[in-house]
Amino acid sequence: MIPIYERQTGYRPSHEEFERFLKRVPSWKMFWFARIYALYRRAIRPKGYGKKNAGINDLDTAIYLPFCDWFVTNDARQRRALRVVNAVNPRGTKIMSYDALRARLFGL
């Protein structure tokens, strides 16, 4: 990200400045962690890699995790991945399936 920022602004932030930014703006931290997770699960992992894992676009929704108490998805791959990504979320959002939410609401 830093080379892109530098090309656009003419300023290269230090590693410490970048770390402070990620701490102050948790949605960016979640975004980058989700990107790295998706890359690992879909391309680098020695076994179990590929399309059976959540895609990068599905994981872009990680930016919302620091802003909500609950995140509901009907995509099992996305839900599993977001639970891992949520480990670095300062808010500790609860991630659940649509079926679990429905059962909770209707006492099923």
C-alpha positions in Angstrom: 0.0 0.0 0.0 2.8 2.5 0.8 4.1 2.7 -2.8 0.6 3.5 -4.1 0.2 6.1 -1.4 3.6 7.6 -2.2 2.8 7.8 -5.9 -0.4 9.6 -5.2 0.7 12.0 -2.5 4.5 12.4 -2.9 4.9 11.3 0.7 6.2 8.0 2.0 4.9 7.3 5.5 7.2 5.4 7.9 6.4 1.9 9.0 5.5 3.3 12.5 3.1 5.9 10.9 1.5 3.1 8.9 1.1 1.0 12.1 -0.5 3.9 14.0 -2.9 4.4 11.1 -4.0 0.8 11.2 -4.5 1.0 14.9 -6.6 4.2 14.6 -8.7 3.0 11.7 -9.6 -0.7 12.4 -11.6 -1.1 9.2 -8.3 -0.9 7.2 -6.6 -3.4 9.5 -9.5 -5.8 8.9 -9.4 -5.1 5.1 -5.7 -6.0 4.9 -5.9 -9.0 7.2 -8.8 -10.3 5.1 -6.8 -9.8 1.9 -3.8 -11.7 3.3 -6.1 -14.5 4.6 -7.8 -14.9 1.2 -4.5 -15.0 -0.6 -3.2 -17.7 1.7 -6.4 -19.8 1.6 -6.9 -19.5 -2.1 -3.3 -19.6 -3.5 -0.5 -20.3 -1.0 -1.8 -22.9 1.3 -0.2 -26.3 0.5 -3.5 -28.3 0.8 -7.1 -27.3 0.6 -6.5 -24.1 -1.5 -8.6 -22.8 -4.3 -12.3 -21.9 -4.9 -13.7 -23.9 -2.0 -12.5 -21.0 0.2 -14.1 -17.6 0.5 -13.2 -15.2 -2.3 -11.5 -11.9 -1.9 -14.6 -9.9 -2.7 -16.5 -11.8 0.0 -13.8 -11.0 2.5 -13.8 -7.3 1.6 -16.9 -7.1 3.9 -14.4 -7.5 6.8 -14.2 -3.7 6.8 -17.7 -3.6 8.4 -16.8 -5.8 11.3 -15.4 -3.0 13.6 -18.7 -1.1 13.2 -21.3 -3.7 14.1 -22.2 -6.0 16.9 -23.6 -8.8 14.6 -22.7 -9.8 11.1 -25.1 -12.2 9.4 -24.2 -14.1 6.2 -25.8 -17.0 4.4 -22.4 -18.0 2.9 -20.7 -20.7 4.9 -17.2 -20.0 3.4 -17.5 -16.3 4.1 -18.7 -16.9 7.6 -15.8 -19.3 8.4 -13.2 -16.9 7.0 -14.7 -13.8 8.7 -14.5 -15.7 12.1 -10.8 -16.0 11.6 -10.4 -12.4 10.5 -12.5 -11.3 13.4 -9.8 -12.4 15.8 -8.0 -9.1 15.2 -11.2 -7.0 15.4 -11.2 -4.8 18.6 -15.0 -4.9 18.7 -15.3 -8.7 18.7 -18.3 -8.8 16.3 -20.5 -11.9 16.5 -20.6 -13.6 13.1 -23.5 -16.0 12.4 -25.4 -17.7 9.7 -28.8 -16.5 8.5 -30.3 -19.8 9.8 -28.9 -19.2 13.2 -30.3 -15.6 13.3 -33.7 -16.9 12.2 -33.7 -19.6 14.9 -32.7 -17.0 17.5 -35.4 -14.6 16.4 -38.2 -17.1 16.2 -37.1 -19.4 19.0 -36.7 -22.4 16.7 
